[in-house]
Amino acid sequence: MSDWSATTILKFLEAYHNEPCLWNPKDAEDKDRQKVNDTWTRLSIIMNKSVKELKTKKEILMATFRRHLKKKKDSIRSGAGSDDVYTPVWFAYDLMESF
């Protein structure tokens, strides 16, 4: 895989966020396979990376995001005080939580 700096990852997440057909199951185009494929192709051109590489990176980012989200939810559920609630410090967490 090619280089993925934090800046590149954030650029990818911003571009991905702007394409709700990829991440929002309520989006009208979510089920349109051709639109979804066209969107991945467009992101591939924007990012200058293969569709396969982008999809792999998305899965890796989602796995990390889910791990932080679970930790946060578990700390809230434990009845901990607000000071004890886990606050993710991972650079992409806030952006990913926004969609």
C-alpha positions as a printed NumPy array, in Angstrom:
array([[  0.   ,   0.   ,   0.   ],
       [  1.103,   3.518,  -0.614],
       [  1.725,   6.199,   1.969],
       [ -1.183,   7.124,   4.258],
       [ -0.306,  10.16 ,   6.373],
       [ -2.774,  11.596,   8.872],
       [ -3.433,  14.422,   6.4  ],
       [ -4.165,  11.939,   3.605],
       [ -6.49 ,   9.94 ,   5.859],
       [ -8.402,  13.075,   6.865],
       [ -8.674,  14.111,   3.206],
       [-10.049,  10.649,   2.401],
       [-12.542,  10.8  ,   5.283],
       [-13.741,  14.253,   4.192],
       [-14.253,  13.017,   0.625],
       [-15.952,   9.843,   1.923],
       [-18.202,  11.929,   4.191],
       [-19.314,  13.948,   1.154],
       [-20.61 ,  10.736,  -0.472],
       [-23.54 ,   9.586,   1.711],
       [-24.41 ,   6.76 ,  -0.707],
       [-21.3  ,   4.986,   0.658],
       [-22.064,   5.277,   4.362],
       [-25.711,   6.232,   4.889],
       [-28.136,   3.312,   4.493],
       [-31.014,   5.829,   4.298],
       [-29.511,   7.561,   1.262],
       [-31.642,   7.133,  -1.865],
       [-28.641,   5.94 ,  -3.892],
       [-27.381,   3.487,  -1.236],
       [-28.84 ,   0.477,  -3.087],
       [-27.824,   1.647,  -6.582],
       [-24.728,  -0.466,  -7.209],
       [-23.722,   1.541, -10.282],
       [-23.857,   4.852,  -8.371],
       [-21.883,   3.332,  -5.483],
       [-19.248,   1.954,  -7.888],
       [-19.068,   5.305,  -9.696],
       [-18.597,   7.044,  -6.35 ],
       [-15.725,   4.741,  -5.365],
       [-14.15 ,   5.391,  -8.762],
       [-14.479,   9.157,  -8.247],
       [-12.847,   8.871,  -4.802],
       [-10.096,   6.781,  -6.365],
       [ -9.343,   9.59 ,  -8.807],
       [ -9.49 ,  12.273,  -6.099],
       [ -7.175,  10.321,  -3.794],
       [ -4.963,   8.901,  -6.565],
       [ -5.313,   5.432,  -5.032],
       [ -7.007,   2.248,  -6.207],
       [-10.595,   1.499,  -5.22 ],
       [ -9.354,  -1.68 ,  -3.529],
       [ -6.852,   0.282,  -1.449],
       [ -9.513,   2.832,  -0.453],
       [-11.963,   0.115,   0.606],
       [ -9.264,  -1.646,   2.623],
       [ -8.295,   1.619,   4.33 ],
       [-11.952,   2.313,   5.109],
       [-12.279,  -1.083,   6.816],
       [ -9.109,  -0.501,   8.844],
       [-10.339,   2.942,   9.917],
       [-13.776,   1.546,  10.808],
       [-12.215,  -1.187,  12.96 ],
       [-10.198,   1.399,  14.885],
       [-13.221,   3.689,  15.186],
       [-15.434,   0.857,  16.497],
       [-12.822,  -0.051,  19.11 ],
       [-12.74 ,   3.543,  20.424],
       [-16.533,   3.861,  20.264],
       [-16.998,   0.649,  22.257],
       [-14.534,   1.833,  24.882],
       [-16.405,   5.15 ,  25.141],
       [-19.828,   3.467,  25.404],
       [-18.557,   0.962,  27.965],
       [-17.134,   3.745,  30.139],
       [-20.468,   5.611,  30.024],
       [-22.451,   2.461,  30.865],
       [-20.283,   1.631,  33.839],
       [-21.862,   4.516,  35.758],
       [-18.569,   6.366,  35.85 ],
       [-18.483,  10.053,  36.618],
       [-18.006,  12.48 ,  33.726],
       [-14.284,  12.663,  34.502],
       [-14.007,   8.888,  34.11 ],
       [-15.747,   8.657,  30.723],
       [-13.305,   7.582,  28.044],
       [-12.546,  10.385,  25.6  ],
       [-10.951,   9.1  ,  22.391],
       [ -7.834,  11.   ,  21.383],
       [ -7.401,   9.235,  18.037],
       [ -7.039,  11.946,  15.378],
       [ -9.841,  10.657,  13.119],
       [-12.406,   9.833,  15.811],
       [-14.37 ,  13.095,  15.903],
       [-14.657,  13.308,  12.13 ],
       [-15.811,   9.694,  11.856],
       [-18.275,  10.082,  14.725],
       [-19.896,  12.985,  12.842],
       [-21.389,  10.625,  10.236]])
